Amino acid sequence: MHAALYDPEVQRSYRECAEHYGFLIAPCRPRTPEHKGKVEQGGVHYVKRNALAGRAFRDLHDGNRHLLRWCVETAGRRVHGTTKQIPLEIFDQVERAALHPLPVTPWELTEWKRAKLHPDCHVVFAGAYYSGPHRLIGQRLWVRATDLKVEL
């Protein structure tokens, strides 16, 4: 796998997800760990070394239950090493009010691909043929696919 900072197929889908849920995408350039946030450098390591170390889970639900309990009872109630504050108290006092409700409908996973419109007015996507307008024959079009529909 490689970094997808400029991969338009990955980035289009990710951008749609960000727009749906209302979050900002702020990627770091590849191979620049000094640009990564403290949460990734320290927070991820803290979870791996404390919540997950030496544990095996029966399934995803078992792991999620463990992590929720760990976040509320352990990580959220400790005095944070850098801020010297209790994370759950800060969340309740500052961050909770800034959260917005989730959208009514969940985001649909989207796949984007480029495909050429052939002389028979079809593009091939995922082993199937889809029609396009005659005036675009020979052009490379974006194909947008979800579980329910395919659009050119």
N, C-alpha and C positions, 0 to 999 in steps of 0.2 A: 504494500500500500504506500502511496505517496501523498504529500501535502497537496491539498486541493484549493489553495488560496485563489488561483485564477481559473479554475476549471469551471466553465460556464454551465455544464450539465449539473454538477453538484451544487453550485452556488445559486442557480435559479430556484431549485427546490428548497434549499435552506433559506433563501430570501423570502419565499412564500410562507414558510413556517414562521419566520420572525415577524412578518407582517400580520399573520393570523393571530399570533399570541402577543404581539406588541413589545418585542424586545429588540435591543440594538445588537447588531453584529459588529464586533470590533476585533478582527483577527490579528494575530501576530505574524510577522514574516517568518517563513521557514528558517530553521537553524539560528534563531535569535532568542535563546532562553532568557536572556536578561530582560526581554520585553514582556515576558509572561507575568501575569498577576501573582501576587503573594498567595492568593487562594489556591492557585494551581500548584505552586511550588511547595507550600507548606500544608495547606488544607487537605489536598489529596493524599499526601504522605501520612498525615495524621490519621485519616480514616483507614488507610491501608494497614498501618502499623498498630492501630488500637482497636478498631471495630472489626476488622477482617482477619487479622493475623491469626493463623493457626485454626481457623474455623472453616467448616464445610457445611453447606446448606442442602437440604433435601431438594428444594426447588426455588424458583424466583420468589414466590410468596413467603417462604420461610426466611430467605435472606432479607426481604423487604421488612418483614415484621421485626427481625433482629435490629436492622439499621434504624428503624423508626424509634424503637425503644432506646437504643444506644444514643441517638441524637437528643431525645428528650431527657433521659435520665442521667446521661454521662457528659457528652460533649456540650450540650446546651447549658448545663449547670456549673461547669467548671469556670474558674477564673482564667480568662484567655491570657496566654503568655505575652502577647504584644500589647493589647489594649488594656489589660488588667481589669476588664469588665466581664460580666457574665453574659454570654451570647443571647440566651433566651430573654433576658431582661431588656437588652438593646433591641431585639426583634420586637418585643411587645411595645416598647416606648417609642420607637422610631420607624421601623420598617413595616410593620403590619398595616399602618394607615396608608402607606404608599402603594400597597398591592391593589391590583384591580381584579375583579372576578374573571374566571376563565370564560372564553367565548362559549356560547350555547352549544355549538357543534364543534367536535374535535377537528383538528387539522387532518386533511387527507394526505397521506404520503404520495408524493408526485415524482414521476420520473420524466426527465427531459432528454431527448436525443435529437440529433440532426439526421435528416433523411432527404434524399433527392427524390423529387417528383418525376417519375418516369414518363415516357411518351404515352403510356396507357392511362395516365392521370392517377397513378397509384404510388404510394410510398409503402415500403415494407417496414413493419415495426413488430417486434416480438413474434416473428413468424406469420404474421397476418398482413393483409393488404388493406389500405385505407385510401379513400378517394380524396383528391385535391382538385382545385380549380384549374381548368385547362390553361389559363393565361400564365400559370406558374410552372409549366413543364420545364424541366431542366434545372430548376432552382433548388437549392438546399433549404428545407423548411425545418422549423422547430416542431417536434412532436411532443405533446404534453399528455402524459397518461396517468390516470389514477385507477383505482380498483373498478370504478364504474364507467369511465369514459376515456376516449382517446380524441384529442383535438390537434389540428394542424394550425 
